[in-house]
Amino acid sequence: MAMTRCLEVKGRPVAGGKEPLICAPLVGRDEAAVLRELEAIVAKQPDLLEWRVDFFASISETARVVDLAQEIRKSSAGIPVIFTRRSIREGGETIGISEEQVLSMYQAVARSGAVEFLDYELSSEPAHFERAVALARETGTKLIASFHNFQRTPSRDEIVAKFVAMEQAGADVAKVAVMPQGLEDVLTVLQATLEGQKKISLPIISMSMGAYGSLSRLFGWVFGSSVSFAVGQKASAPGQVPIEDLKVVLDVLQRALKGQ
């Protein structure tokens, strides 16, 4: 029985519907660093790549961003790419451009055909989020609506409400990442994910961050989280584990669940 919902690209499930999908971040500060990361990560065969463009020092130069996105596409061995600007308010890097410029950059990258997914935060101004939805529809990309809280874990009901709001806002995938203060908070995220699958029809990506949260990255898929973020070379958030370690744990759990 499938425990997660498939992420799709052009009507086809990513990695043939494998669960969970493993996503590795690219966080280099310049072109050379990103491409070095990419070469090392592709060899480890993740199912998704996420380019965290807020780490890119030349983010204000849209032409360079598009050129690098296209280079990533050429060297990604066909692995789908998520394009993400994480805002400061949700744990991202400081960037020197306005939200209008961010959206113009998203538009240029999406229209270039270099990426399959766009990550945009639900906490953005509603008009901005609506533009991200329209851009995804126009370009055939999939929109991941995301919410991050690096201070605490909201209640189960609050997290489920975020999932519902993401679907209602027009997203294709719903993502929530929060910081636990104890093991109880990890359970809250897992419970919210199970409940969220009953409330919405979208694929869900959920995780706790930090040391306790690493548990959710290892077995959150059992509760319905479709993607686990893992370290290819450098982490983009606290609690990510190396791809190699994650694959070992997933193999053990999947064989155990099949009774092997």
N, C-alpha and C positions, 0 to 999 in steps of 0.2 A: 504494500500500500504506500502510495506517495505521501510523504510528510510535508513537502513544500510545493509551492506553485512555480512553474517554469517562467524564467525570464525569456522573452522571445525577441528575435531580430528578424525582420521581414517574414514574420509568420512561422518561423522555425525556432524551436527551443534551443537556447544556448547550450553547447556541449551535449547535445542529444537528450536534454532533460535530466542530466546528472544532478544529484543532490548531496550535499549543498554545492553550489558553485564556489570556487576559491578565487578571490580577487586580490591582486597585488598592487600596491600603490607605486607611482612614480613621483618622486619629490625633489628631483634635482633642481639646482638654482640656475643652470644655464643649459644650452643645447647639448654640449658635450657630456655633461653629467647625466642628463636625462637619457641620452642614447646609450651611455655605458650601463646605467641601471637596466634599461630595457633589454640589452643583450644578455645580461646575467639572469634577468627574471624570465625571459622567454624560454631559456634553457630548462627552467624548472616547471614549465607547462602549467601555469595557472589557467583558469577558465575565463577570467576577465582581467583587464588592466584598468586602473583608475589613474588618470593624469590629474594630480592636484596642482592646477595651474597657479594657485595662490602662492606656491613656493617659487615660481619662476620669476627671476629678477626682472625680466623684460616684459612683464605682463601688460604694461602700458602700450607696447608696440604690437598692435593686433596682427600686422602682417607677419611678424616673427612667430607669434603664437600659432597662426594658421600654418605657416611653413613647418613648424616643429610637429604640429598635430599630424600633418601629412607624412612627415618622416617616421613618426611613431606608427602610423598605419602601414607604411611600407615594410617596416621591420618587425611587425608584431606577430608574424606567422599566422595571421588570420584571427588572432584573439580579439574579441570585441573590446572596445575602449569606452570607458565612462569619462566624460569631461566634467571636472568639478572645480568650481571656485568656492572654497569654504570661507565664510565671512568671519571677521574677528569676533562677532558676538556669539558665534557657534564654534569657536576654537581654531579658526583659520589664521593665516599669516596676515600681517599688515600689508596692504597694497595701496598704491597711490592713485587709484582711479575711482570714478563715481559709479553708482549702480547703473546709470544709463550707459556708461562705457563698458561695464561688465556685460550688459545685455547685448550691446553691439558686438562685443567679442564672441559671445555665445552664438549670435546670428552668423557671423563670418565662419566660425568653426563648423557649425552644423551644416551650413550651406555648402561647405567644401567637401562634405561627404566623408570626413576623416574619422568621425566617431559614431558609435551606435547609441550611446546613452548620454543624456544631460542630467546632471544633478543640480537641483535648485531648491533653495530652502523655503519651507512653508512659512517661515517667519518674515519673509520678504513682504514688501507692500503688495496688497492684493492686485493692483494694476500691473506690477512687475511680474508677479507670478502668472497672471493671465497671459502676458506676452510670452513667457517661457512655454506655457501650454500651447499657444498658437504656433510658436516656432517649431516645437516638436511635431505637431500635426503637419506643418508645411513641409518639413524636411524628412519625415519618416523616421526620425529618431524617437527613442523612448524616454519619457521624462520620469526621473526618480525624484519624488518629493521627499525632502529630508528634514529631520529635526534632531538637534544635538543639545545636550545639557551636560556640561563638564563639571557642574557643581553637585548635582544630586540626581536621584531617581524619582520622577513623579509617581503618583499612585497608578495602580493598574487601570483604573477608569480613565485617568488623564491620558495615559499612553494609548489606550484603545480609541479615545476620542481624537487623538492626533491621526491615527490610521484612517478613521472615518472621514476626517476633514480633508486628508490628502486625496482620497478617492473622490470626494465631492468637488474638490478643486480642479479635477481633471488629470491627475497624475496617472502614470502607467505602473509605477512601483512605489510602495510606501516604505520609508526607512526611518527608524528611530534608534539613536545611540545615546546612552545616558551613563552617568557615573554612579556606581554603587558606594554606599558607606559601609555595607556589610553584606553577608551572604543572603540575607532576606531580600535585599534589593535585586539581586540576581534572579531570585525566584519571581519577583514582581514582573520583571521583563519577560521571563519565560511564560508566565501565566497570561500576561497581556498579549503575547504573540499568539498563543492558543486561542484566546478569546477574539483577537483581531481577525483570525481566519474565518470565524463564524460571522463576523460583522461586515467584512468587505470581500470583494472578489479579486483584488489585486495581489500579486506576489508581495510578500513582506520581507524586509531585511531589518533585523533587530539585533541589538547587542548591548551588553554592559561593557564598560571600558575599565582600564586599570587591571590590577592584579586579580582581584576577585572576578572581574568581568571576563578574564581569559577563559573561564569555564564556559561562558555562553558562546564564545567563539568556537569551542571544541564540540559542544553538543546542542547548541541552539537550534540547529536544523531539525532535530528530533521534535521540537515544539513548533516548527513551521517557518523558521528563518531561512530564506532561500540562498543567501550568500554569506560566506565568512571571509572577512578581510585578514590577510596573512602577510607576513614580511617576506618580500623578495630580497631586498637589500637593506632598506631603511623603513622604519615604521612611520605611518602617518597619524597614528593615534595610540594612546597608551593601552597596553594589554594585547596587542597583536603578537601572534606567535609565528615562528618561521614556517614557511610553506612545507618544508620537509617533515617537521614535527606534526603539523596539522594533518597531513596525509596519512601518517602512521596511525594517529588516533582515530581518524575517520574510518580507516580500514578495519580496525579492531571493533569499533562500535557497529559498523554495518554488518560485519560477519556475525557478531553477537545477536543483533536484532533479527537476523535471518536464521538463527539457531544453529549456526555452523561452529 
